[in-house]
Amino acid sequence: MREYFPEGTAGKPFEASPELWEDFEGCKLAAISNAEAADNLNNAAMSGNKGDVFEALKQTASTCSGCHKVYRLN
């Protein structure tokens, strides 16, 4: 994760919020949740089951927005 948010990227013009630095472990856990959701979405897509794809897409979108609400300025 640190390669995505190197030192000095807090604040403008970057999009990382100060909360990212205050709760870096939480941010890492959120990234893991997003990666797991993306894997589930990939598996659902490979299955061809539209219902599973829709549910996995909702899960993935939720992990994206949940992280951005806390750790992103914009």
C-alpha positions, 0 to 999 in steps of 0.5 A: 500500500505504501507505494500507492501513498508515499510520504508527502502525498497527504493533502492537495494536489493528491487525493489522500485524506489525512485519515489515511495516515492516521489509520493506515492499518484500516486503509490496508484492511480496506484494500484487502477487502476490495481485492477479495471483492474483485476476486469474487467478481471475477469468479462470478463473471467466469461462472456466467451467472448474472445474479452472482455477477450483480451481487459481486459487483455490488460488493465490489462497489461497496468496498470502493466507495467505503474506502473512498469516503474515509481515505480520499479527499474528493 
